[in-house]
Amino acid sequence: MVRKDKDINLKDSNHGSGRVTTALLLAAGTGSRLYPLTQNAPKCLTMVNGMSILERLIASLNLHGFKRLVVVTGHLETQIRDFLGNQVGGMKIDYIFSPLYKTTNNIYSLWMARKFINEPFLLFESDLVFDESLLDAMMYPDRIAVAKMQSWMNGTCVIINRFHRVKAFLADNADGFGETKYKTVNIYSLSLNSWHEIVKRLDTRISDGKVNDYYEIIFAEMIADGSLSFENVSFDGKPWYEIDTIEDLAKAEKLFLSDDYTTTKTVTLSHPDFLLNAVTSL
């Protein structure tokens, strides 16, 4: 049942106002639904019209001035390390290896980062492609990327209150009781205060053996009890896609091939092994 929102969250005043310059990428999973593409490569190195998911993300982060990227690795992790090295452009790359990646879910990957991050950060999954300009409004703490539910979308949803903050998390098939449902894009910005509270909940769940949960369960609990507040950022109007299957990949390639949305320019970065093509809006 949807909790009736109080509209104003007492923790809102505790949110930091500075720009986020650290990102956390969860890239440990095997990407089994993209098999056979992920048989010999991690999911984030899947090519989308000649440019990998990871390469697109790195280009966007560099163009937005990020200084640090922390990557939680697992499946074929050496390929990610070889691809990125320790620095790309002005961004330092740090790695956390999750040895239990075959038997755990993203809640465990997030928990693995608890001792490595002590600053506000953007949280990403490794299966997203998006127009780089969509990150502009995500650069400040305690925000969530959302889009109005469409027929092709599935997964966790949220309801937004009149103050443009998340009112409740819902499963994709849950009743919204007449309110508009928004799909979570799986990009979150977190303040340090929020991260510290989330880590406490992560510790409890992992200690209880709930390593196959999704971290959204914790976010949902915290929104419900008022200990977490997210301002919504709309990703409607410009392209993004979550690539879980071969069918998703085909759709994403059609979307990001369209001249209506993007053009490509070359951005030279300081990494010695490769150049990145950054997708930019017309």
C-alpha positions as a printed Julia matrix, in Angstrom:
282×3 Matrix{Float64}:
  0.0     0.0     0.0
  1.24    3.5    -0.84
  2.2     5.52    2.21
  0.52    8.89    2.45
  3.32   11.41    2.08
  3.84   14.27    4.5
  5.06   16.41    1.58
  7.88   18.0     3.56
 10.75   15.85    4.74
 12.7    16.95    7.79
 15.99   15.78    6.29
 15.72   18.11    3.3
 17.62   20.85    5.14
 20.57   18.49    5.69
 21.34   17.97    2.0
 24.64   19.32    0.71
 24.46   21.93   -2.05
 27.84   21.4    -3.76
 28.27   19.71   -7.12
 28.95   16.0    -7.07
 32.31   15.02   -8.6
 32.49   11.31   -7.66
 30.63    8.47   -9.41
 30.07    4.86   -8.39
 29.47    2.29  -11.13
 28.11   -1.14  -10.23
 29.54   -3.45  -12.9
 29.97   -6.81  -11.17
 27.1    -8.8   -12.66
 27.36  -11.48  -15.32
 24.77   -9.91  -17.64
 23.23  -13.32  -18.27
 20.24  -11.91  -20.16
 22.61  -10.43  -22.76
 24.26  -13.78  -23.43
 26.09  -14.6   -25.69
 27.42  -11.02  -25.87
 28.44  -11.22  -22.23
 30.03  -14.66  -22.47
 33.44  -13.15  -23.19
 32.98   -9.53  -22.11
 31.41   -7.69  -19.16
 28.03   -6.11  -19.77
 29.35   -2.55  -19.64
 31.59   -3.22  -22.66
 28.6    -4.11  -24.84
 28.78   -2.03  -28.01
 25.91    0.32  -28.88
 26.41    1.54  -32.44
 30.17    1.18  -32.26
 30.62    2.7   -28.79
 30.46    0.69  -25.58
 28.13    1.48  -22.68
 31.17    2.15  -20.49
 32.85    4.4   -23.02
 29.69    6.5   -23.31
 29.49    6.85  -19.53
 33.15    7.8   -19.14
 32.87   10.44  -21.85
 29.82   11.95  -20.14
 31.46   11.96  -16.7
 34.57   13.66  -18.05
 32.54   16.29  -19.83
 30.73   17.02  -16.55
 33.95   17.48  -14.63
 33.96   14.34  -12.5
 37.19   13.78  -10.59
 36.76   10.19   -9.4
 35.06    7.01  -10.57
 34.78    3.95   -8.33
 33.9     0.75  -10.18
 32.63   -2.38   -8.44
 33.79   -5.23  -10.66
 33.21   -8.97  -10.8
 32.52  -10.79  -14.08
 35.62  -10.58  -16.33
 36.9    -7.68  -14.26
 40.33   -7.53  -15.89
 38.74   -6.34  -19.13
 37.3    -3.31  -17.34
 40.63   -2.56  -15.68
 42.49   -2.92  -18.96
 39.99   -0.68  -20.73
 40.04    2.15  -18.18
 43.4     1.95  -16.44
 43.84    4.21  -13.4
 42.97    7.57  -14.97
 40.84    8.8   -17.85
 41.03   12.49  -18.62
 40.89   14.33  -15.3
 39.15   11.44  -13.56
 40.88    8.97  -11.24
 39.62    5.37  -11.46
 39.41    3.13   -8.39
 38.28   -0.5    -8.34
 36.54   -2.78   -5.86
 36.38   -6.46   -6.73
 33.3    -8.36   -5.53
 34.32  -12.02   -5.22
 30.72  -13.17   -4.71
 29.43  -11.53   -7.9
 27.94  -14.77   -9.24
 25.7   -15.31   -6.21
 24.79  -11.79   -5.07
 22.72   -8.85   -6.32
 23.3    -5.1    -6.57
 22.68   -4.57   -2.85
 25.9    -6.46   -2.19
 27.83   -4.47   -4.78
 26.66   -1.22   -3.19
 27.61   -2.54    0.25
 31.1    -3.32   -1.04
 31.65    0.4    -1.63
 30.93    1.43    1.97
 34.59    1.8     2.99
 35.76    3.34   -0.26
 33.47    6.34   -0.6
 33.21    9.13    1.95
 31.88   11.92   -0.23
 28.66   12.68   -2.15
 28.4    10.61   -5.33
 26.33    9.59   -8.34
 25.27    5.95   -8.43
 25.05    4.23  -11.83
 24.2     0.77  -13.11
 26.3    -0.66  -15.95
 23.46   -1.14  -18.43
 22.43    2.45  -19.15
 22.92    4.62  -22.19
 21.65    8.18  -22.11
 21.99   11.6   -23.68
 24.83   13.31  -21.82
 22.82   16.48  -21.19
 20.49   14.52  -18.91
 23.19   14.51  -16.24
 23.13   18.32  -15.94
 20.38   18.31  -13.3
 21.77   15.26  -11.49
 24.96   16.97  -10.38
 23.67   17.87   -6.91
 23.03   15.52   -3.96
 19.89   13.55   -3.21
 18.28   13.44   -6.62
 16.75   10.59   -8.59
 16.42   10.23  -12.35
 12.91    9.22  -13.43
 10.74    9.02  -16.54
  7.0     8.6   -16.97
  6.11    4.94  -17.39
  5.96    3.78  -20.99
  4.93    0.42  -22.43
  8.52   -0.75  -22.87
  9.53    0.0   -19.28
  9.54   -2.4   -16.36
 11.02   -2.53  -12.88
 10.91   -0.23   -9.89
  8.67    2.83  -10.03
  8.1     5.85   -7.82
  5.3     8.3    -7.11
  6.2    11.99   -6.92
  4.59   14.54   -4.59
  3.71   18.16   -5.38
  7.11   19.3    -4.14
  8.81   17.17   -6.83
 10.09   14.66   -4.29
  9.67   10.93   -4.16
  6.59    9.96   -2.23
  6.92    6.18   -2.42
  8.7     3.38   -4.26
  6.56    0.75   -6.01
  7.07   -2.47   -7.89
  6.29   -2.01  -11.6
  3.01   -3.93  -11.32
  1.89   -2.28   -8.07
 -1.25   -0.18   -7.94
 -0.47    3.54   -8.0
 -3.93    4.35   -6.6
 -4.6     6.77   -9.44
 -1.3     8.63   -9.16
  1.2     8.93  -12.01
  3.94    6.32  -11.84
  7.51    7.12  -12.87
 10.16    4.58  -13.82
 13.44    4.83  -11.96
 16.28    5.25  -14.46
 18.75    3.81  -11.9
 20.83    6.95  -11.53
 20.87    8.44   -8.04
 22.88   11.24   -6.47
 23.53   10.8    -2.75
 24.66   13.28   -0.12
 27.14   12.13    2.49
 24.44   12.18    5.19
 22.19    9.99    3.08
 25.04    7.62    2.25
 25.92    7.15    5.92
 22.3     6.25    6.72
 22.1     3.91    3.75
 25.29    2.12    4.84
 23.7     1.37    8.24
 20.77   -0.31    6.48
 23.1    -2.14    4.1
 25.1    -3.51    7.02
 21.95   -4.86    8.62
 20.67   -6.57    5.48
 23.99   -8.1     4.55
 24.44   -9.33    8.14
 21.02  -10.97    7.82
 22.18  -12.77    4.67
 19.97  -10.78    2.28
 22.65  -10.53   -0.37
 20.27  -11.09   -3.28
 18.05   -8.1    -2.62
 17.98   -4.94   -4.7
 19.24   -1.77   -3.02
 15.95   -0.08   -3.93
 14.41   -2.01   -1.03
 16.49    0.1     1.33
 15.64    3.32   -0.5
 11.94    2.44   -0.3
 12.13    1.81    3.45
 13.97    5.07    4.07
 11.58    7.13    1.95
  8.68    5.58    3.87
 10.12    6.42    7.3
 11.36    9.88    6.31
 15.08    9.19    6.69
 15.76    9.73    2.97
 14.48   12.3     0.5
 14.99   12.4    -3.27
 14.19   15.3    -5.58
 13.09   13.98   -8.95
 14.9    14.83  -12.18
 12.92   14.09  -15.33
 14.63   12.12  -18.1
 11.62   12.57  -20.39
 12.2    14.28  -23.72
 15.72   13.04  -24.44
 16.93    9.5   -25.12
 17.96    6.93  -22.54
 17.64    3.17  -22.46
 18.29    0.34  -20.02
 19.9    -2.57  -21.84
 19.15   -5.92  -20.22
 18.48   -8.12  -23.25
 19.4    -8.5   -26.92
 16.02   -6.97  -27.76
 16.83   -3.97  -25.54
 20.13   -3.52  -27.33
 18.45   -3.46  -30.73
 16.01   -0.8   -29.53
 18.78    1.27  -27.96
 20.77    1.19  -31.18
 17.78    2.5   -33.1
 17.22    5.23  -30.54
 20.82    6.42  -30.47
 21.21    6.25  -34.23
 18.52    8.9   -34.72
 19.73   12.26  -36.02
 16.83   13.78  -34.14
 18.7    13.24  -30.87
 22.45   13.08  -31.21
 25.56   13.78  -33.18
 29.08   12.59  -32.42
 32.28   14.51  -31.84
 35.7    13.27  -30.81
 37.01   14.18  -27.37
 40.68   13.44  -26.75
 41.34   12.22  -23.22
 44.63   11.72  -21.46
 44.34    7.93  -21.19
 47.13    6.45  -23.35
 45.19    3.49  -24.72
 42.17    4.98  -26.43
 40.2     8.0   -27.53
 36.59    8.48  -26.57
 33.73    9.6   -28.8
 31.35   11.66  -26.7
 27.7    11.68  -27.71
 26.39   15.2   -27.51
 23.02   16.81  -28.12
 22.32   18.72  -31.28
